[in-house]
Amino acid sequence: MSGPDLLDIARDTIWVLVKVVGPLMMVALGVGLVVAIFQSLTQIQEMTLTFIPKILATFLSLLLFLPFMGSTLNAFMERMAARIASIP
C-alpha cells in the first residue's frame, strides 16, 4: 500500500467521521446556544439546566439519525473490505 492510498483512506475516514458525528454535534450546539441565551436573559444560573436539555436532544437526535449513521458506517466498512481484498 502506497502513500497516496493511505491518504485516501485517512481522508475517507475523516469524512465519514464528520458525516456520522456532525448532525449530533450540531443539535447539541444548537440546544446549548438556546439554553445559554435563555439563561442570560432570565439570569438563571442553574447547572442542571445546561445538561438536561442537551442530553435529551442528543438522545432524540441519535434515535432520529441512527439509520443514516448505520448506513454510512456500513458503506465505509464495505469500501475498506474491498480495499483489503484487493491488496495483492
N, C-alpha and C positions, 0 to 999 in steps of 0.2 A: 504494500500500500504506500503510495507516494504522498508527498506533502500536500499537493492540491486536493487529493482525496480526503485527507484528514481535515483540511479547511472546509471542504464541502460538508462533511459530517458535523463539524462544530457549528457551522452556520445554520444547518438544518436543525440541530439540537436547540440552539438559542431561539430560533424562530418558533419551534414547537413549544418551548417554554413560555414565550411571550403569548402565544395563542391560547395556551391552556390556563395560565395564571392571570392573564390580563383582565378578563371580564370580572373575576372575583376581586381583584385589586381595585378596579375602577368602582365597583359597587361599594366596597369598604371605604374608599376615598370619598365618594360622594356622600355617603351616610355620615362619615366623620366630619366632613365640611358642614353639612346641615346641622349636626348636633353642636359643633363649635360655634356656629352663628347663633343658634338658639341659646346656648349658654352665655354668650357675650351680650345678647340682647336682654336676657332676663336676669343676669347676674347670679345664676345658679351655678355653683361650682361643685356639684356632686360628681365624684369619680365614677360611680357605677353608671351614671347617665351616659358616659362616653363609651363604655364597653358593651352594655346590654344591646343597644340598637345595632352596633356593628356586628356583634356575634350573630344576632338573629338575621340580619340582612345577608351576611356572608353565608350562613347555613341555607337560607332560602335560595340564594343565587347559586349555591353549589348544587342544590336539587334541580334547579332550572337548567344549568349549563352542563350537568353531568353527561348527558348523551353526546353533546358536542365534544367535550373533553375526552370521552372514551373513544370516539371515532377518530379524533386527531391523534391520540396516542397509538391506536391500533394501526392507522396508516403509517405512522412513523416506525413502528415495530416491523411492519411488512417491508418498508424500504430498507431498514437496517438488516433484516434477514436476507433480503435479496442481495445486498452488498456482500454479506458474509458468505453466501452461497456462491457468489461469482468470483471469490478470491481463488486463484489457482493454487 
